[in-house]
C-alpha cells in the first residue's frame, strides 16, 4: 500500500480522499490556491503546498506547478479527484513519467476517452449502440449542414472535448446552424483548446442512466449497479439516486453488461462511470465514459456498503479489485442532492461569505462538504457547497428522510439550491419516479 498520497484537487472531494487515506494509515498531501489557504481540507491533510493564485489556470490547472509540488512532497501516488485535471491524459502521463502512481486509468486510455468522437468509435467497435450521428469531427459548415439534413431536427451540436455539461448546443431549426456553429467554435477556443465539434440526433426527454464500474489490469471489471441522473439543468446533474426508478431487472442487466463490454474492450483500470441515455422506446445509447471518481459516488456507497475511494487506492496499489461481482449486493435506496451556491430559480452562481451554517445529521444521513462559517465562496470555482446523501429501506423512506434533512440544513450568506430541492420533492413526477431530463424545465415553467 502507499505511504503518501498527493491529492490534486480541492474542496469536498479532497477532504473525502484525505479521510479515506487516513483511515487506511496513509499520509496525505494537499494543494491550495490563495483563496483556499485556510480551507478545511488543507488543515486536515498531513502537509500542504501553495500552488498559485485563485484563478484555476494559475493553480489547480497548472500542471508544471503541481508536478513540482508532487516531486517536493515525496508522494508515491496521486489522486486527482473529479474536475480540474482529473480527466486530463497529459497530466496523468506527466505523473507516470516522474515515477509516481496515478490513481486512475492509464494515461493512454484517458487520452482515447478525452475525445467524445473517439469514445463513440470505441463503443461502436465494442458492440454498444451509440446515438445516431457523426463519429469524426465536423470540419466545415457545409459538412454540418449535410449532417443536419441526414439526421433531421432537432440535433445536438457538441464540442468534442467538452464535458461537465458544457459545450452542448440544441439546434431546432436549420436557420440556427451558422450562429451555433460559430458559438461552439468560440466556446471551444476559450475552454477546450480549440477542439472540433460533432453532431448527434437529439433524443428528446431521455433518461440519464449511468453504471459505476471498477476495473483492474488484465481486462477484469465489475459493476456496482446503476444510478439515475436525470434531474439536470443545462446538462449538469443536480440529483442522483440508486436504484434507478422503474427499470426492469432485464434492463438493469442489459445496461450494466453494456458498461462492462466497453471498459473491458479498452483495457480500462480503476474506478469509472459509463453513461447512457434511454429513449422513450426503451433503447439505451452510449453517451460517454467518465474516467474518474464521480461527484455522485456516495449514492453507490450507501446502497452497496462499499467505499469506492478505498477501492481505488487498493486497485492502484495491488492491481486487483478488492471484491468479486457476486459480492456486490444492493440494499435500500439512496438519493444525493447537490447543494450549490446558486440562485434556486435562475441557477446563477452566488459567491460570497458563509455567515452561518447548520449541517443535518442522523441515521441514514450523510453530508460530504468542505465548508464552514466565515468561508469565502469564490466565483473562480464550481459552486458546489455540499452533497447531501440519504438512505432508506425504500425510495419513499429515503425521500421522507431527505425532506427532513433539507429542513435541518441552513446556509446563510450565499444563495443556495436548498429551496429548489424542497420544491422538487413536492413534484408528483419525481415522487412517482417517472421523470426524465426535462423535469426541471417543466418545474420552472409552473
GISULZI-V793108 format. One record per run of one state. SS is the DSSP state (H for helix, E for strand, C for the rest). FROM is the first residue (numbers start at 1). LEN is the number of residues. If there is no record, write none. Layout:
ss = {SS | SS}
from = {FROM | FROM}
len = {LEN | LEN}
This chain:
ss = {C | E | C | H | C | E | H | C | H | C | E | C | H | C | H | C | E | C | H | C | E | C | H | C | H | C | E | C | E | C | E | C | H | C | E | C | E | C | H | C | E | C | E | C | E | C | E | C | H | C | E | C | E | C | H | C | H | C | H | C | E | C | E | C | E | C | E | C | E | C | E | C | E | C | E | C | H | C | E | C | H | C | H | C | H | C}
from = {1 | 4 | 8 | 11 | 24 | 27 | 34 | 37 | 40 | 45 | 47 | 53 | 56 | 59 | 63 | 74 | 77 | 80 | 89 | 98 | 101 | 103 | 107 | 115 | 116 | 126 | 130 | 131 | 133 | 134 | 138 | 139 | 141 | 152 | 155 | 160 | 168 | 172 | 174 | 192 | 197 | 202 | 207 | 217 | 220 | 234 | 236 | 243 | 249 | 267 | 270 | 279 | 284 | 291 | 297 | 305 | 308 | 319 | 325 | 328 | 333 | 341 | 342 | 343 | 349 | 350 | 352 | 354 | 356 | 359 | 365 | 370 | 376 | 378 | 384 | 393 | 395 | 409 | 410 | 413 | 418 | 425 | 428 | 433 | 439 | 445}
len = {3 | 4 | 3 | 13 | 3 | 7 | 3 | 3 | 5 | 2 | 6 | 3 | 3 | 4 | 11 | 3 | 3 | 9 | 9 | 3 | 2 | 4 | 8 | 1 | 10 | 4 | 1 | 2 | 1 | 4 | 1 | 2 | 11 | 3 | 5 | 8 | 4 | 2 | 18 | 5 | 5 | 5 | 10 | 3 | 14 | 2 | 7 | 6 | 18 | 3 | 9 | 5 | 7 | 6 | 8 | 3 | 11 | 6 | 3 | 5 | 8 | 1 | 1 | 6 | 1 | 2 | 2 | 2 | 3 | 6 | 5 | 6 | 2 | 6 | 9 | 2 | 14 | 1 | 3 | 5 | 7 | 3 | 5 | 6 | 6 | 2}
